[in-house]
């Protein structure tokens, strides 16, 4: 084996050498623009412009001083040392292996091509700028500490107040160990998972409990960074987790340390167990996949009311496209629901009203799709209805008439809400859900299911391993609930909530299940995110760590099945009950779908028989009408926060 072949073999196993070789591959050919030898292993084309190579060179690093001297970027040397000649010989050898002709002589890079290191977001400086300025990391840490102390002195910080030097000196020093802490929590009332010195968070309460239980020393009591705290999955405001993991360094010599920690936590947060790990363990990087659960009321799969704007458009487009029979077949099991509600619940109420009240309420509920039937504003008055629907009426309603209309509107709204909560999903309707869930399995491009992602963005591709519907609905407080459990490798911002939203909209709109596959293609469709209320992190999975480092170093495996009984009790008491109660009080799902049904515009016409083409047609016909975009912005701008699915 010659020198070049030997060097080529060695550089395959060395990251530093590989980066150096890649750099010199560029150096060797920088003197050529179109007619140059490019290595196939670099996956670059011989006809690629020099500008492309220059842009790539700016992100490559010169990993040795001789390399810097070779190109004259630091020392100004123009000589060609042995390492440069060796690199050139490797280039020639590799070109010969791949059958690429080397044209011309190799020329070193000129000073016209500055080689920049990759920019660093930290401190607003690049690595080169930081090195030139002799960046003082210790000073930066002291500055951050000063800011934290200022917060503590102002009384804003939610972490424990720093202990005095005397208290710290009196404490016995005990060794810290790298551990994984398995936890569960209800996110209600918290500003998310991630620690924040000025807000109430899950990690903030946990960290304070660690200090109170003696698991974190007094010297480190006001600085989570000293304990190397890392979270497996970040959850946002109001989102729950039956199982989550944080990794950090704790003092765990006490056998009853878990009990001590739980004594300092509210019932909303529980520590299931603490497991020793290898010193290099990071729960975020070691996590292979995650299980999530979404709870949704079964009335979310009811079709839009025929008098709502979306309900009318679904029928109209089906007639235009000749898909009436297909649309009816997909809504067969719920075809009579709204007509029976109107006949049995609404008509008797209307008959008790006088003609004036009946007319105003009917106009408010039916003529204006934005107000029908559930999205009628609480402050809706007869005067508003009069201005919108009866402008020609010269007489103004009296105060008594206004109150009568308000009371009647509330009564009808309550009747519709009671009817929806009393709905029990039909077995055929239930059977339609799982095939739609199956359409998401595998590797798909989820650019429509997050924010600020395009179809060409590689990071939009995610893997969904399974998505199962629990075929046994749960009846709680008069409302029927369905459970959807999803297992994926990783998730983007709002991805799960938008996936559930797409499934619900496809089912309730009588849309063919094949429409889901179109959302993974190079088209843009509006998919609203369902309320974060029903989302919870079931558990993360650490199979690679369990079969790798944990086995090699004789560490306990990270497995939530050990605490399954306690977790089920906790979910029922602290998570499920809170979800049911908050929906009962706030009607988040009820209001969400009512808003979708009454929203004017073409954003959701992809659910009709016309598909995405119907959206394009609508936008073409209503070009320049900015008013139609307002409701869509409202749907996308709720303040619940998306899940940091990770």
N, C-alpha and C positions, 0 to 999 in steps of 0.2 A: 504494500500500500504506500503510495507516494505521500509527500508532505501535504499536498493540497487535499487529497482524499482524507487523510488522517485529521487534518484541521476541520474539514467539513463535518466529519462524524462527531468530533468533540463539540463543535459549536451547536449542534442540534440539542444537546443536553444542558446547555448553559444559557440562561436568559440574558445575562450581560453580554456574552459573546454574540448571541443572536441579534441583540439590539445594535451592537457595534457593526456586525456584518451587514445588517440592513442599511445602516447609515453609509457604509462604504460602497454598498451596491449603488446607492444614489451618487456618491462621489465619483465612482468610476465612470459614470455615464453622463455626468452633468454637462460635459462639453458637447453632447449631441442632443438635438431636439427631436427630429423625426426619425433619423437613421441611427438607431442605437440598439444595443443588445440589452433586453430586459429579461430578468429571470422569471420563468413561469411560476415559480413558487411564490413570487411577490404578487401574483395575480394582477399584473399591470400589462398594458398593451404597448407594443413597440411604437405605436403611433400616438401615444398619449403625449400631450403637450408638456413642455418644460414647466409651465406655470403650475400644473398639477403636482409635479414632483417637488417644486419649491414649497407649496403649501403643506405637503406631507413632511418635508424636512423640518419645518418649523416645530413640529410636535415630537421629533425624535431627539433623544438625549445622547450626548457624547459621554460615554461612561468611563473613559480613562484619560489621564493627562496626555499620554503620547498621541492619542487620537486628536485631541484638541490642537496639539502642536502640529500635527500632520496637515491640518487644514488652515492653520494660521489664524484661528479665531481668538486665541487667548495670548499665546506667546509671540505671534507674528512670524513664526518659523515657516519657511517655504520648502524645507527639506522633506524627503519622503522616507520615514523610518521603516524598519523591518516589518512592523505590524501592518503598515499600509500595503507593502509589497505582498505580504502573506494574504491579506484580504483580496487583493487583485487576483492572486493565483487561485483563490477559492472561486472567485467570479468566473475565471476562465474555465476551471474544472466543471463547475456547475453548468455553464453554458454548453460545454462539450457533452455533458450527460444528457441535457435536454435537447441537444441538436440545434442550439441557437448560435447563429454566426456572430462573432465579435468583429465589429467593424471599427477601424481606427485605433488609435492609441488611447490609453487611459490618461485622463488629465485630472489633477487634483482640483478641488473646488476653489473658486476664486473668492476673494474677500467681498465680492459683490453679493454673495449669497449668505447673509447672516444666518447662523443656526441658532434658533431660539428654543429654549426649553418650554415645555407645556405650561400655559398660564395656570396659576393657582388662585382659586377664589378666596382663599383665606387672606385677610388683611388687605385685599385689593391690590396685591403685588404679584408679579411673576416670580418664579424661583430665582431667576438671574438677578432681578431687581432686589430681591431680599438678600441675596448673597453679596451684592455690591454695597448695599447699605449696612452690612453687618447686622442683620436683623436680630434683635435680642428677644428670644422667646421667654426668658425669665421675666423681663419687663412687661411683656404682654400678659403673662399670667398674673403678675402683681396688679396690673390695671384691671383685669377681670375681677380679681379678689376685692379690689377697692370698690368696684361697682356693686358687688354683692353685699359688701358691708354697709354701703350707703342705703341699699334697700332694707337691710335688717334694722338699721338705726331709724329709718323712717317708719318702721312698723308695717311695711307693705308685704314683706316676704312671708310666705306661708311655711317655710322651713323653721326648724327649732332655732332659737337664738344661740349664738356661739357661747360656748362655755368659757369661763375665765381660765387664765393660765394655772391658777392654783388648783382648780377642779380637774384640769387635764393632767397636771403633775401627780395628783393623788390617785388617779385611775391606774390599775394594773395593766400593763401592756400584754396583750395576748395576740397570738398569730392570726392572720386573716387567711381564709381559704377561698379559692374560686369555686363558686357554687351556681347552680341553676335553681331559681325559686319558682315553683309552680303555683299559680294564683288563679283566682276567679273573682269577678266583680260585676256589679250592676252599675252602668255608666250614668244613671239618672242623677242629676244634680252636680255632675262633674264636668269640667272643661276638657275632657279627653283623658287619654292615658299618659302622654308624655309630660314629664315634670316641668313645671313653670313656677318660678319663684313668686309670681304675683297672682296666680290663679289656683283654685282648688282642683287638683288632679289626682288620679289614682296613684301615680308614682310618688307624688308629694306626700300623701297619707302613708304609703308604704315605707318611704324613707324615714319619716318621723317615727313610725312604729319600730323600725329596725334600731334606731337610736335609743328609743325608750326601753327596748328589750335587751340592750347591751350587745346587739349583733354588729353595731358600728360604733367605733370608739368616739369619745367626746372630741378628740382632735380632728376627726373627719366629719363631725356631725352637721356641718353647714355647707359641705361641698360634695355633691354626688360624684363629681369627676374623680375624686380621690379613691372612690370605691369601684371605679370602672363600670358604672351602671350601663347596661345595654338592654333594650327591650326586643322581644322577638317580633311582635306585631303591634303597630301603633293603631289605636282606635281613637276616633274623634268624639266630639261632644255627644253624649247620650247613648253611645254604642256600648253594648255589654260584651262580656267574655266569660264563658264557663270555664275555659282553660286558656291561659296565656303563660309566658315564661319571661322572666328577666334574669340576666346573668350579672353577677358582681362579686366583689370580695367581701365576705362576711366573717364574723367571729362566731363559729358554730360549735364550740366545745360543749355547751350545755345540751343535754339530751332532750330537754323540753323546750328548746328554743322556738319551735313552731307554735306551741301553746302560748308562750310569752308574747310572741309577736301578734297573734290573733287577739289577745286580750287588749291590745292597744289599737285595734282596728274597729271600725264600725261594722255592723252586720252585713253591709253592702260589699265588703271586701274580705276575702278569705285566702289564707295561705294553705295550700294543700300539702306541700312538702318541700324540703330543701335537699338537694342532691349534690354531692361533691362531683366536680368535673375535672377534666384536664386543665392545666393552667392557661392554655391558649384558647379555651372555649369561648365562643361568642354565639349567643342564642340566635341572633339575627342571621349570621352567616351559616350556622349549622342547620338551620331549619330547611327541610326538604320541601314541605308543602303545608297547606293549612286547610282545616275544615271550618266552614261557616254554616250557620243555620239562619233561615229567614222565615219569620212567622207572618202570615198574611190572612186576613179574614176572607172567608169563602165568597162573600158578596162582592169582592173585588173582581170576580170573574163573571158577574152579571153584565149583560149587554147594556150599552148606553140607552137611555130612555128614547123611544121613537120620536119624541117631540124635541129632544136636545139637538144642538147643531150637528154634532158628530153623528148622532143616530140618523138624522135626515140624510146626511151626505153618504153614509154607508149604503142606504137603500137607493139613492139616486144614482150613484156610480155603478152599483150592481146592475141596475136597469140599463144604463148607458153601455155597459160592457157585456151585456147579455149573460150575466152571472147570477141571475135572481135565484134560480134553483140551487145553485151551489151555495150561495149565501144562506138561504133558508135551511139547507141541510146542515150547515155548520152551526146554526143557532136553534136547531129543532127542539132540543130539550128545555130551552128557556124562552121559546117563542111567545108563550102566553103569560109570562110572569108579570110584565108591566101592565098589560091590559086587565088582568085580574086585580092587581093592586088599585088601578084607577077605578075599577068598577066597585070593588068591595070596600076600599079604604078612603079614597078621595071623593068619589061622587057623593056619598052621604054627608060629608063635611060641606061640600059646595051647596048642597040642597038646604042647609040650615042658614045660609047667608042671604042677606038681601041682595037685590039686583046690582046695586052700586058696588058693594064689597066683592061680590062674585066676579064682576067684570074686571075690577082693578087687580084682584088676585090672579085671575086667569091670564091677564096681560103680563103681569110681572113674572109669572111662572113659565108661560109658554111662548109668548111672542118674542121675548128677549132671551135668546139661548144662553147668554152669560148668567142669567139669574135662575135658570131651571135645572133641576128642581131643588138641588141642595145648596147651590152656591148663591142663593138669595142673600144679600148682605143683611146682617142683623139690624142695621140701621135703615133698611128699606122702608120708605114711607109712601103714603098715598100721594104726597106731593111729587116725589120723584117719579112714581109711575105715571102721574098725570102729565109731567113735563115730557116724558119719553114717549108715551103712547097715546095721549089724548090732548095734543097741543091745541086742537080746535075748540076744546071745551072751554067756554068763557067762564063758567062758574068754578070757584075753588072749593075743595072739600072742607068741611068743618073739622074741628078738632076731634069730635066724636067719630066722624067717619075715618079720619086718619088712624085713630086708635083701633077701630074695628078692622081695618085692612091689615095693620101690623099684627094684631092678634090672630087673624085668620091665616096670614102668611106663615107665622110661627107654627100654627097648628098643622098646616099642610106639610111643612118641612119636617116636623116631628113624626107625622104619619109615614112619610117616605123613608125616613131614617129607621123607624121601627120595622117597616116592611123589609128593608135590606138586612137588618140584623136578624130578622126572623127567617131569612133564607137559609135553606139547607141544600148543599150542592148535590145535584143529581149525579148518580154513578156514571152516566155517559159523559157528563161535563167533566167529571173528575178524570175519566179515562183520556180525555183530550190533552191533559196537561203534560204527562210524561213524554209523549212523542216530541213535544215542543222543547222540553228540557234536553232531550237526547241530541237535538240539533246543535247544541253548544259543545258537545264532547270533542276532545282532540285538540289539536293546535289550530287556532283560528286567529284572524286579524280583528281585534276588538277596538279598532280606532273609533267606531261609533259609540262605544260604551265607556268613554272616559272624556277628559277635557284636554284640548290642545294637542291632539295627536292626529297625524295624517295617515293615509293608507300606506304610504311609502316608509313610514317610520318603523324600523325593525322592532323597537320596544313595544309596539302595539300587539305583537303576537304573543299570546299566552296559551297555556295548556290547562284544560279542564279535564280532570281525571274521572269524575263522576258527578252526577246531579240527580238526586232521588227525591221523589215526592212520597211523603208518608200517607198511605191510602186510608188511614184511620183519622178523620178529622177530630179535633178537640172542641168540645162545647164548653165555653166559659162565659158566665154572666149573660146567657142568652145569645151570644155571638159564636158562630162556628169559625174555627181557625184551622189553617193548613200549614204544615211544616215542610220546608224545602231545604235539604241539606246538600251543600256543594263542596267538592274537594278539588282544589286547584293548586298548581305549583306556586303561583304568585298572582296578585291582583293589583290593578291600577286604581287610581282615585275614582270613586263612585262606580266602579265596574260592576260589582255585585248588585247594587241597587238599580242600575240601569238594565242589567240582565233580567232581574225580576220584573221591572217595569215593562220590558219588551214582551216577556212571556204573558203577563196579565193583559196587555193591550191586544196581543194577537188573539188570545182566546176570547176575550169579551167582545172584540170587534168582528168575530166570525171570519178572521183572516186565515188564508191557507198557511199551514205550518212551514211550507217551503219558503215563505217570505223571510224567515229568520236567516236563511243561508245568504240572501241578498245583502243583508246588513254587514256581512264580512267582506264584501267586494268593494271595489273602488267607487262607491257612491256614498253620499252623505245623507243620513236620515236623522230626524229628531227623535231621540229616545229620552223621555223624562226619567228622573230617578225617583223611585218610590220613597216614602218616608223612612228615615234612618231608625225609626222607632222599633221596627221588627227585626233588625239585624243583630246577630251576636256571633262572636268568635267561639266556635266549638272547641277546637284544640289545634295546636301546631304538631307537626310530625317530624321526628328526628331519626329516621331509619339509618341514614348514612353514618351519623355519629354513633348510634347504638352498636352498629356492626363494625365500626372502624375504631376510632380512638377509645371509646368506652370499653370495648372488648380487649383491645391491645394493652391498655393500662389498668385493667381490672377496676373500672369505675361502674357505678350503678347506671343502668339504662334510664333514659328519660321516657316515661310511659305513664299516661294519665289513667290507664285502666285500673291502676292500683287504687285510685280515689274515685272510681266511677259512682259508687253509692252516694258519697258525700256530695259529689258534683250534681247528681240528679236532684237531690233534695234542695240544694242551693238554687239550681235553675228554676225549680218549681216555686220556691218561696220568694226569691229576690229578683229573678229576671222575668219569668213568664207572667207572674202576677202583676208586676209593674207594667209590662207591655199591655196586658189586658186592661188594667186600670187607667193607664194614660190614654188609650184609645177610647175608652168609655167616656172619659172627661173631655179630651181634646178633639176627638173625631178626625184624626189626621188622615186616615185612609178614605174616609167618607168625603172629606173636603177635597182631597187630592184628585180622585177620579171624577168628582162632580165638576171640578175646574177643567179637567181635560175634556170632558164631554161638552161643556159649554163654550170652549175656546174657539173663537172664530179664526180662520186662517187655514193655510194649506200644509202646515208642518206635519200633521198626523194623517194626511191623506194617503200615505204609503200603506196604511192599514186597510184601505178600501180595495175593491176588486181591480182598480187601476194600478195599484202598486206605486213604485217610485215615479213612474211616468205621470201619474196623476198629480204628484207634488210639483213636478216641472211644469205641467200644464197650468196649474193654479198660479204659480209664481209668474209665469209668462203673462197670464191674463191680468194679474194684479201688480205688475211691476211698478215700483215707485210708491206703493201704499205702505208707508212705514208704520201705520197704526196697527197693522196686523201682527207686527213682531212683538208688541208689548206683552201680551199674555205669555208668549213663549219665554220671554226673559223672566217673567215672574215665576214660572214653573222651575226654571233653572237656578233661581237665586234664593232658595230657602237658606236659613241660617243654621241648619242642623249639622252641617259639616259632613264631608264624605268620610268613608272609612279609609284609613291609611292601610289598605289591605296588604301592602308589602309584597 
